[in-house]
Amino acid sequence: EAGVAQSPRYKIIEKRQSVAFWCNPISGHATLYWYQQILGQGPKLLIQFQNNGVVDDSQLPKDRFSAERLKGVDSTLKIQPAKLEDSAVYLCASSLVGRVAGVYEQYFGPGTRLTVT
Amino acid sequence: KQEVTQIPAALSVPEGENLVLNCSFTDSAIYNLQWFRQDPGKGLTSLLLIQSSQREQTSGRLNASLDKSSGRSTLYIAASQPGDSATYLCAVPQSGGYQKVTFGTGTKLQVIP
């Protein structure tokens, strides 16, 4: 079974530039998550999709971040314009909806390491 | 709002030693708890998922326990090996959330040969 794919793996940009990350979840996984992980911290949920609808984006800085999930499969996360504090690893994860409500297991991609200079 | 704490933040042990990692959470109304491993520069690998109805879950040298009433989980690693060196994270669903999860800050483990 193929895992969660992400690209690019690394990206270096200057502040005020824009950047986009791509994620392809495990086939059949209805739920897709984007996390931001700052060095030394645990991942923080940015946005969660159920199929192609947004379930939660309460921690997404909407003035500069946007995300979409086309046809309920692939997803892109965009930052425009980037700030220095956006330097982090951006992780994509996917999961099935379990048989019992709330039962899930998340599978993570390798992440994209973003450096904003 | 769910808050998750992991202690210690870092741990260094000699090879072969048994060790325990701790995870505490503030809201005990959870469905399950998941332990992950993260190697430097890589994504997260799921180790164990404990359902709220379970008290323990085992996989190889790993054993995770869950005590919902006290808001605690432990990850026990037996006979540690240098290959176990990584950051270990626990994750719990946010209260009232639909499959949303809050991560702890992790415990960075170093096993010395």
Interface residues (C-beta under 8 A of the other chain):
Chain A: V4 Q6 T31 G40 Q41 G42 P43 K44 L45 Q48 Q50 V55 D56 L91 A93 S95 V97 V100 A101 G102 V103 Y104 E105 Q106 Y107 F108 G109 P110 G111 R113
Chain B: V4 Y31 N32 Q34 F36 G41 K42 G43 L44 T45 S46 L49 Q51 L89 A91 P93 G97 Y98 Q99 K100 V101 T102 F103 G104 T105 G106
